């Protein structure tokens, strides 16, 4: 929907349009933040007044679903009805695990549907000896009820911004078994306790809300000061020297991060406020609430390898890609996983530039690491030099790789890469072509996988 002046465009509610105009922020973003803040309040209420000890799982499932549907309609309007149709259609064919190609109205729903489909398939359609330890742990051995299914997909805690989670963890949370399951994993009685404590998420929620607030402030200042559109300005493309372009690209990409930090950390806080997300006890004996965390900001900003960066950015999506693709395909897992990620993100050409470039950079970085890293482990001084150099290279490489992701279109992407002389593409290709590629441990499982497939065919 758009008014005569073109001031806003949204398919969701327009009741916050005056606030949108006052703040100068697009209405769809205002609606998103309003929904997430409402979800945060609902999460506290859900944990305090619909606790598992006082409320049946059916009631908790029902309220989580109703709130979720309301927030979806508020954000996306009645156009989101096709989301609910998708959910209904998929329920009947879930056990076949063949729904990974369905187009999705919401990306997070696609993640959850495919996650659950494969976990049901592992539990009902595969032999236990053919499963990895993690697949065996997460396998769903009974078809979920319809209420459990829609609650898992549409609950208010994750339907807007995620993150994706495992079905067994979610059901355990609704039934009140979630925290105790995680505490039992660390053999609590050996620590001198005779009964299991009840961890409170309040501290974790407050910490994450502080991170959310700082991210919001950075978004309103830093992101506005260094917009991604500046990467196609005449000054950047035609006047700045290469080193200046390299540094400025890094700054602009840094400035684009706060909105992701804001959205993902707030989503994590919403789940924790409801009592979901407890992951156990850390090495210092403190309670951890990072089961659903989507990023580790410190590890992102200090990453010394492309792999380390990717593993700590959009963690739950990386985990989803690993479980539904990387661990299941018999050939070229890295390439196919990047391609699936691009397809899942959508149709913008910039996504494909990013992920295809990411394939080259990942393979090149892996090759360099395997060939040279061991030379720098003989002393702390050499290791420190190696870490500093690889940190700088990683940050610049990530900035170059992800720029098309935020630019979206073909023309600005080509303009940017031409101004950078396609330097990272060329370097990556030369490394892949001329450095020896050492075998990976991951490849050793392919004969086992093929043998398993042959047994099934026999």
N, C-alpha and C positions, 0 to 999 in steps of 0.2 A: 504494500500500500504506500502511496506517495501523495503528498499534498501538492497544491499548485506551484509552490515555490521550489519543490524538490528538496525540502528540508529534511525529510526522513523517508525511510523505506523499510518496511517490515511486514511480515505476514502475521505477526503476533499482536498482542494487546497494544493499544495506542494511548492508554490512560496515563502513561508516564511521559507523554510527548512534551508537556511544559517543562518537566525536569530535564529532558534531553536538550531542549533549546537553551535552557538556563546554563547548563554545563558545557554546551557545545560538543556533546558526545553523541554518536549515532544511537538511535532509539533501540536498535537490536542489542547493542552493548549494554545500555541502561537496563533493558529487560532481563538480560542475562545476569547482571550483578544483583538486581532486585530479587530474582528467583533464587540465586545462590544464598543470599543473606536470609531470605525467608526459609530456605531449606536448612540453614544453620540453626535458626530458632526452632524450627520443627524438629530438628535432630535432638536438641536438648530436651524438648518436651517428650519426644518419643522414648528417650532413654529413661527419663524420670517417671513418667506416668503410664508408659506401656512397657514396663520392664518385663523380662521373661518370667520372673518369679510370680508376677501378679496377673499376667495377660497370656492368653493362649497363643501359640504360633499362628493360628489362622487369623486372629485379629491383628497381630503385628504385620503379617503378610498383606492383609487387606488395607490397612491404613498406609503402609509404605507404598502400595500400588496406587491408591487413590490420590495421595499427595503428588506422586510422580506424574500421573496423567494430567493433573491440574497444571503443574509447572510446565509440562511440554506444551499444552494448549496455550498457556499464557505467553510463552516464548515464541512459539511457531504458529499459533493460530490453528484453525480447523483444518489447514492443509496437512497437519500432522496426523490426520486420521489414517493416512496410508501407512504410517508407522504401526498403528494398532492392527491394521489388516495384515501387515507383514508378520507381526508377532503371532496372530491367530493361525495364519497359514503354516508357519514353520513348526508349530507345536505338533501337528500330526505326522510330520516327516522327520522329526528330530533324531530318531534313533538310527536313521540311515547315514548320518554325518555327511550328507551330500548337499548342504545348503550354503557352502562357502561362496557360491557364485551369485547369490541373490543381491540385487542392488539394494542399498540401504538409505533410508531417510535420515538416519542418525548413525554416525560412524561407531559410536560406542555400542549400539545395539548389534551391529554386525560382529563386533568383537565378541560380545557375550553369546550370541547365537552360535557362532562357529566354535567357541570355546566349549560350550555345553554340548554341542553336537559331537565333537571329537571325544569328550570325556564320557558321554553315554556310549559312544561306539567302542571306546576302550573297555568299558565295563560290561557291555552286553554282546559285543561282536568280535572280540579278540581274546585269545588265550592269555592267561596270566603270565606265562613264560615268555611271551613275545613283547611284553611291556617293559619299559624302563622303570626304575624304582619310583621316579616322580609320576609317571603315567599311572602306575599301579596305585599310588597314594591318592591321586586326584580322580580316578575312575569312578563313574557313577553307575552303580550296579542295579538300580531300579529306576524306571521311568518316572520323572518328577510329576507331581500332580499339577493340574492346570494353574492353581493358585500359586504354588511354588514357582512355576515357570514364569508367569507374568510378573510376579513380585521381583524375581531375580533380574528380569530385563528392564522393568519400568519403575523400580523403587526410586523414591525422590532423592536419595542420597547420591545417586550416580547417573541418573538418566540424562541430565543436562550436560555434565562435563566429565563423567566417568569418576574414577578409573574403572577399567575392567577388573573383575575379580573372579575367583573360582566358585563354582556353584556350591561345593561342599562347605567351603568357608562361610558363604552367605547363609546357608540354611542353618549351620551351627550357630551363627550369630543370632538369627531370628529365634532359635530354640533355646538360647542361653548357654550353649556349650562352647562358644568360641574362645573365651579367655582361658577357661580351664583346660581345653585341649592344648593350647600353646604352653601353659604352665607345666602340664604333665610331661611335655617333651623335654624339659630340663631336669626331670627327676627332683621335684621340689623338696621331697622329704629329706634328701641328703643334705640340704642346706639348713636343717634344724627346725623346719616348720612342720607342725602336725596337721594343719589344715591349709587349704589353698586361699591366698588373699584375693581381694577383689580390686584389681588395678583401676585407678581412676584416670580418665583421659583428659581431665581438666588442664593439667600442665602442658600436655602435648598440644591441645587445642589452642591455648593462649599463645604458646610459642609460634605456632603456624599462623595465627592471626596477625602476630607482629610482623612476620615475614611477608604476609599478604599486604599489610599496610605499607611497608617499605617498598614493595614491588609496585603498588598503586602509585605512590608518590614518584617513583622513578619513571613509571609510564607517563604520568602527566607532565613530567619535566624533560627527562633525557630523551624519551622516544619522540616527543614533539620537536625537540631541538635538532635531532638527527634523523629525519624521516628517510625511509628507504628510497623514496623518489629522488633524493639528492644524488643517487648513484648514476643517474642518467643526465644530470645537469651538464651543460657545456663545459663548465670549469673542470669537473671531474673527468669527463671523457676526452677533452681536447687540450686542456692547459696543464693539469697537474702531472708531475712526473710519476714514474712507476712506483717508487718507494712511498710517495705521498698517497697514491691510490691504494696501495696495500694497507697502510695504516688507517686511512679513512674508512676503507671497507670494514676493517676490524671494529672500529668505533661504531659504525652504523649497525653492524650485526649485533654488537653488544647492546645497543640501545633498543633493539627489537625484542630482546629476551624478557623484559619485565612483565609483559602481558601474559606470557606463558607461565612464568613463575607465579603470577597473581592467580590465574585461573586454576592451575593444578594444585597449588598449595591450599587455596580456599576449598576446593573439592575434597582434598584430603582431610581438612579440618571438619568439614560437614560430616563425613563418615565417622571420624573419631568422636565427634560430639554425640553421635547416636550410639556410641559404644562399639563401633566396628573398626577394625584395623589393628588390633593388638597382635604383636608378632612375637612376644616372649620376653626374655630377659637378655640384655646385652652382656658383654664380657666384664663390665664393671658392676653387674648386679642390678642395674636400673631397668625399669619397665620400658619396653619399646613399643611405639605405636606407628610403625612404618611399614606394615604389611601392604598397604595400598598406596604408599608414597610413589609419586610419578617422577620425581627428580631428586637428585642430591646436588644442591647448588655448589657446595664446596668442591666436590669431586669434578663437577663440570668445569668450573673455573680454574681448577688446577690440573686438569687432565693432561697427561704426557703421551697419550696415544689416541688415535682416532677411535679405537675399540673402547677405551675407557670412557671417552666422551659419550659415545652412542649408548653405552650400557647405563649411564646415569642420566640420560635425557629421555623423557617419556618412557620411563622404566616399564610400566605395565603394558604398553604397546609393544615394546621390544620383547617382553616375556611372551606376549600373545603370538607374535611372529615366530618366535623360537618354537613354541609348543605346537602351533598348527602348520608350520611350514618347515623350518630349518631342521627339526628333529625327524621329520617324516618323509622328506623327499630323498630319493636315493642318489641323485646327481646334482652337482653345482648348487649346493644349499645356499651359499652366500648370494649368488646372482639371483636365484629364484626368490629369496627372501626380500631382497631390495625391490624386485619387480612387483611382488605382492604388496609391499608397503606403498609403492607408488599408485597401484590400482586402487588400494583401499582409501588413499587420501582423496582421490577424485580426478577430475578431468583437466585441471589447469596444466598447461605445458610445463610451467616452472617446476612442478612436482617431479616430472620425469627427468628434467635436466638435473635436478638435485640428486635423485636416487641413482641415475645412470652414472653421474660423476662420482657418487658415493661408492659404487662398485669398484671403479678404477682406483680411487684413493685407498679404500680398504685393502684391496689386494696388494697395492704398492707398499702401503705402510707395513703390512704383515711381512712382506718379503724383506724389506729393509731391517725390520726388527729381528727377524730370524738370522739374518746374515751378519749383523754388526753389534747388536746389543751386548753380546757376551764379552766383547772386547773392553767394555766400560765397567765391568763388575769387579775388577781386581782391586779397586781402591774407592774410598768414599769420595775423594776429590773428583775422580773421573766420573763416578756415578752422578755426582751433583752437576757436573758440566753436561752430561748426557740428559739429565732431567730438565735442565733449563732450556737446552736447545730443542728437545722434543716437545716441551711445553709450548714454546714460541711457534714451532712448525705446526703443531696440532691446532692451535688457536687460529692461525692464519689459514690453514687448510680447511678448517670447518667453516670459517667465514666465507671463503671462496665457494665452498660446496653448497652451503644452504642459502646463499643469496637468491638464487632463482625461486626457492621455495616461498620467499616472502614477496618477490617481485611478480610472480605468477605468470606473466605474459612472455611471449617469445621475443618480441622486439627489444624490450629493456634488458632481457637476459643476454641476448647476442651482443648488444651494445656494451654491456658490462664486460663480458668475456673477451670481446675484441680489444677493449681498452686495457685488459690485463694480459693480452697476447696469448690467451689460453694456456698460461704457463703451467698450471697444475695438471691439466690434461696431458700436456706434452711430457712433463717430468714423470708422471705416473706411468704413462705408456712405455717410456724408455726404461724405467725400473723393471716393469713387468717383462719386457722383452729381453733385457740383457742381464739381469741379476738371476742367479740360480734360485729355483723354487724348491725349498725343502719340503718333504712330505709332512702332513699334519696328522695328529693323532685322530682327528675327526674322521679322516678318510678310512681309517682302519675298520670302521664298522660297516662299510658298504658290502664286503663279502658276506658278513653275517646277515645283513638286511636282505641281500639277494637270496641267500640260502633259505631264509625264513619265507620269502615270497614264493620260492620254488616248492617248498613243503606244502604251502597252502594250495598251490595250483595242482600238486599231485593228489 
